[in-house]
């Protein structure tokens, strides 16, 4: 399988950040989902320990519903620490050095 993460069962926690709304601690690594400007871009980008892994529109059933606002919150200090490696990667494509500059989808 190309992406073993697709079989994982993350327990999402709310970060309090609108662009990076959820994170999960999975097998000793922090996962963070970035919400992108859908439909112009894939709905989500997964980052694992701050590194981009892949884009995805439909999350696998094992992931639950990351966009569900009922995810329990992380404490603010933990959320800040987890988001620190990705906080500057708000625009789609910024993780590969080609950030989208369209004000409609990424503005």
BASE-711116 format. One record per residue (C-alpha): residue in three letters; z, y, x. Coordinates in steps of 0.001 Angstrom, whole numbers, padded with zeros to 6 digits, always signed. Each point is the difference from the previous one (the first is absolute). Last residue first. Layout:
% residues N
+--------+---------+---------+---------+
: residu :      pz :      py :      px :
+--------+---------+---------+---------+
:    ALA :       Z :       Y :       X :
...
+--------+---------+---------+---------+
This chain:
% residues 107
+--------+---------+---------+---------+
: residu :      pz :      py :      px :
+--------+---------+---------+---------+
:    UNK : +000185 : +034141 : -006931 :
:    UNK : -000990 : -003607 : +000448 :
:    UNK : -002080 : -000855 : -003039 :
:    UNK : -001228 : +003400 : -001232 :
:    UNK : +000662 : +001991 : +003195 :
:    UNK : -002418 : -002205 : +001991 :
:    UNK : +001262 : +000020 : +003586 :
:    UNK : +000180 : -003743 : +000522 :
:    UNK : +001632 : -000781 : +003318 :
:    UNK : -002112 : -001705 : +002684 :
:    UNK : +002376 : -000935 : +002851 :
:    UNK : +000568 : -003589 : -001134 :
:    UNK : +003383 : +000631 : -001686 :
:    UNK : -001351 : +003300 : -001322 :
:    UNK : -002455 : -001964 : -002157 :
:    UNK : +001663 : +000963 : -003287 :
:    UNK : +002048 : +003137 : +000495 :
:    UNK : +003800 : -000323 : +000269 :
:    UNK : +000143 : -001447 : +003508 :
:    UNK : +002488 : +002547 : +001436 :
:    UNK : +002952 : -001710 : -001733 :
:    UNK : -001044 : -003412 : +001381 :
:    UNK : +002377 : -000653 : +002937 :
:    UNK : +002833 : +002013 : -001618 :
:    UNK : -000223 : -001795 : -003357 :
:    UNK : +002489 : -002741 : +000910 :
:    UNK : +002489 : +002432 : +001561 :
:    UNK : -000213 : +002436 : -002936 :
:    UNK : +000434 : -002824 : -002515 :
:    UNK : +003045 : -001284 : +001884 :
:    UNK : +001589 : +003449 : +000062 :
:    UNK : -000772 : +000597 : -003701 :
:    UNK : +001591 : -003260 : -001225 :
:    UNK : -002695 : -002281 : -001311 :
:    UNK : -000517 : +000137 : -003736 :
:    UNK : -000140 : -002968 : -002381 :
:    UNK : -003507 : -000539 : -001368 :
:    UNK : -000146 : +001188 : -003635 :
:    UNK : -003010 : +002250 : +000609 :
:    UNK : -002367 : -002950 : -000177 :
:    UNK : -002851 : +000864 : +002383 :
:    UNK : +000826 : -002940 : +002265 :
:    UNK : -000408 : -002449 : -002882 :
:    UNK : +000825 : -003507 : +001147 :
:    UNK : -001236 : -000837 : +003473 :
:    UNK : -000424 : -003714 : -000751 :
:    UNK : -002559 : +000926 : -002681 :
:    UNK : -002350 : +001349 : +002684 :
:    UNK : -000558 : +003756 : +000116 :
:    UNK : -003261 : +001238 : -001425 :
:    UNK : -001671 : +002864 : +001833 :
:    UNK : +000726 : -000915 : +003613 :
:    UNK : -000342 : +001606 : +003407 :
:    UNK : +001066 : -001819 : +003154 :
:    UNK : +002501 : -000269 : +002869 :
:    UNK : +000792 : +003525 : +001197 :
:    UNK : +002793 : +000151 : +002587 :
:    UNK : +003305 : +001744 : -000804 :
:    UNK : +002140 : -003150 : +000044 :
:    UNK : -002516 : -001557 : -002418 :
:    UNK : -002189 : +002510 : -001836 :
:    UNK : -001792 : -000999 : -003198 :
:    UNK : -002597 : +002363 : -001442 :
:    UNK : -000189 : +000212 : -003783 :
:    UNK : -002367 : +001069 : -002791 :
:    UNK : -003186 : -000376 : +002029 :
:    UNK : -001821 : +003315 : +000291 :
:    UNK : -002013 : +002176 : -002385 :
:    UNK : +001596 : -001850 : -002908 :
:    UNK : +002815 : +000587 : +001055 :
:    UNK : +001283 : +002735 : +002297 :
:    UNK : +002374 : -002174 : +002034 :
:    UNK : +003537 : -001236 : -000566 :
:    UNK : +001495 : -000979 : +003327 :
:    UNK : +001963 : -003244 : +000053 :
:    UNK : +002670 : -000549 : +002640 :
:    UNK : +001039 : -003344 : +001463 :
:    UNK : +002958 : -000193 : +002335 :
:    UNK : +000180 : -003095 : +002160 :
:    UNK : +002789 : -002567 : +000441 :
:    UNK : -001651 : -002621 : -002200 :
:    UNK : -000698 : +002533 : -002756 :
:    UNK : +002000 : +003216 : -000466 :
:    UNK : -001757 : +001843 : -002823 :
:    UNK : -001257 : +003539 : -000498 :
:    UNK : -001120 : +001998 : -003003 :
:    UNK : -001295 : +003445 : -000969 :
:    UNK : -001920 : +001032 : +003111 :
:    UNK : -001975 : +002911 : -001517 :
:    UNK : +002684 : +001011 : -002514 :
:    UNK : +002949 : -000471 : +002350 :
:    UNK : +003364 : -000998 : -001541 :
:    UNK : -000109 : -003224 : +002024 :
:    UNK : +000277 : -002455 : -002896 :
:    UNK : +000733 : -003568 : +000982 :
:    UNK : -002429 : -002890 : -000283 :
:    UNK : +001178 : -003580 : +000336 :
:    UNK : -002922 : -001535 : +001841 :
:    UNK : -001112 : -003515 : -000929 :
:    UNK : -002532 : -000957 : +002654 :
:    UNK : -003284 : -001797 : -000680 :
:    UNK : -002228 : +003069 : +000462 :
:    UNK : +001850 : +000814 : +003222 :
:    UNK : -001749 : -002982 : +001624 :
:    UNK : -003152 : +002117 : +000241 :
:    UNK : -003050 : -001830 : +001361 :
:    UNK : +000941 : -003393 : -001326 :
+--------+---------+---------+---------+
